[in-house]
Amino acid sequence: MESHVFYRRLGRAYPVAERGEGIYLYDAAGKRYLDASGGPVVVNIGHGVAEVVQAMAEQAGRVAYAHAEMFTTQVLEEYARALAEIVPLPDPRFFFLSSGSEAVETAIKFARQVQIDRGEPGRYMVISRWRSYHGTTLGALAVSGRAHLRQPFLPLMQDLPQIPPPYCYRCPWDQSYPGCDIDCAQALEAAVRLAGPENVAAFIAEPISGASLGAAAPPPEYWPLVREICDRYGLLLIADEVMTGFGRTGRWFAMQHWDVVPDVIVMAKGAAGGYFPLSITAVRGEWVEVIRKGHGDFVHGGTFSHHAVGAAAGLAVLRYLQKNDLVTASAVKGKALGEKLSAALGDLPCVGDVRGMGLMWGVEFVADRATKAPFPQAARFARRVADAAFDKGLIVYPGTGCADGVAGDLVMVAPPFIITEPQMDEAVRLLREAISESANRRMGE
Ligand SMILES: Cc1ncc(COP(=O)(O)O)c(C=O)c1O
């Protein structure tokens, strides 16, 4: 029978996901999938955690929805208090929404309104980076740097300045670290001066790149330098921790690796670990005070903002992470996973780089290891690997465009923090098979 679902991949026959338990998903035909990426890096605590489901059900039974213009809820207040203990911002405030994209839009609007309310109404531009991803809505897409996702919608979007990313494997300045001048950070200053600081509201970036660059981390000097430039020119610094937040990189938030305090932290994916579509824009309290004295209120909303069931899910996931010390687990197991990936894949000629932090790893593919030449885009190599892995019952997350914005293939390996050593071994073995088979098939074409 023809389905009425408008699917994400129109040519695909989808298996029916029936059940999730731990690091595994099961389809209706009984096939088991080791979810080694939590889909697009979402499932931090694993599938089917009963106490999260119970907390959500209890909250839905008590009160599922009360409009955020009219009410607060006990669970929301408790969740915000719990967040304030782990989120590295001074006197933080939390605006709750339903997707990473919405939370990014919120951050952009917040930065703009702060600039107006502190007497700088000319500041509207948000500078971002090429080969970044901040979301699917037009505002978030305008600050995202993935050409193929932007292309059809360019006439609808603001044209905003973008700078090259810190990407040491393919340094845009052809330098190597150490010994370079951290041009990737200096580029922000050049962009601000070119745009005119009086026009720039904020800079947004992922602390460690997500699927666009496969867990590429910047050199240690990068974030302190960026913070200094933002301060010098009056920009708010927005850290997009949608993917890296809530322990994914081995710290609660990735910015903590550099001890750099942004003005805004955007969170989603791991916040509720897939149990609820929950996102959070966390801001410094001092900026909220600026808005209170200016406009009086934040000119923003959202029918499903500050959702009580979302707060119940987020709070239960947070408590689960704390109770089971899963952020430490992410750091410790992540190191082991990185070693296993490097050892198992290092000799494959099509594997150019294996990189990551905590339980967020990227494997970048190349057609030629010496020149780092990528596969042609038409080969869809990352997709092939991910599909081959899926057939074998392994879920990894593909990304494209890392090399030059169009070509360049990688997969992300980012399992739930509860993964065991034998499960890591199984994931790595299946991934090696999927990569080898995809490469061999390509050579045979
Ligand atoms: C860093 C980052 N920001 C924002 C988003 C957008 O989040 P969502 O898909 O929930 O709208 C994503 C999604 O992949 C992301 O990785």
The ligand as an SDF file (V2000), in Angstrom:
LIG
                    3D

 16 16  0  0  0  0  0  0  0  0999 V2000
   25.6890   21.9550   15.7150 C   0  0  0  0  0  0  0  0  0  0  0  0
   24.2540   21.8870   15.3090 C   0  0  0  0  0  0  0  0  0  0  0  0
   23.4750   22.9770   15.4250 N   0  0  0  0  0  0  0  0  0  0  0  0
   22.1710   22.9710   15.0870 C   0  0  0  0  0  0  0  0  0  0  0  0
   21.5760   21.8400   14.5720 C   0  0  0  0  0  0  0  0  0  0  0  0
   20.1230   21.8560   14.2030 C   0  0  0  0  0  0  0  0  0  0  0  0
   19.3930   21.0950   15.0970 O   0  0  0  0  0  0  0  0  0  0  0  0
   17.9470   20.5190   14.7030 P   0  0  0  0  0  0  0  0  0  0  0  0
   18.1630   19.5260   13.6140 O   0  0  0  0  0  0  0  0  0  0  0  0
   17.4520   19.9060   15.9730 O   0  0  0  0  0  0  0  0  0  0  0  0
   17.1030   21.6650   14.2750 O   0  0  0  0  0  0  0  0  0  0  0  0
   22.3440   20.6650   14.4160 C   0  0  0  0  0  0  0  0  0  0  0  0
   21.7380   19.4610   13.8530 C   0  0  0  0  0  0  0  0  0  0  0  0
   22.3880   18.5610   13.3880 O   0  0  0  0  0  0  0  0  0  0  0  0
   23.7170   20.6900   14.7970 C   0  0  0  0  0  0  0  0  0  0  0  0
   24.4970   19.6030   14.6830 O   0  0  0  0  0  0  0  0  0  0  0  0
  1  2  1  0
  2  3  1  0
  2 15  2  0
  3  4  2  0
  4  5  1  0
  5  6  1  0
  5 12  2  0
  6  7  1  0
  7  8  1  0
  8  9  2  0
  8 10  1  0
  8 11  1  0
 12 13  1  0
 12 15  1  0
 13 14  2  0
 15 16  1  0
M  END
$$$$
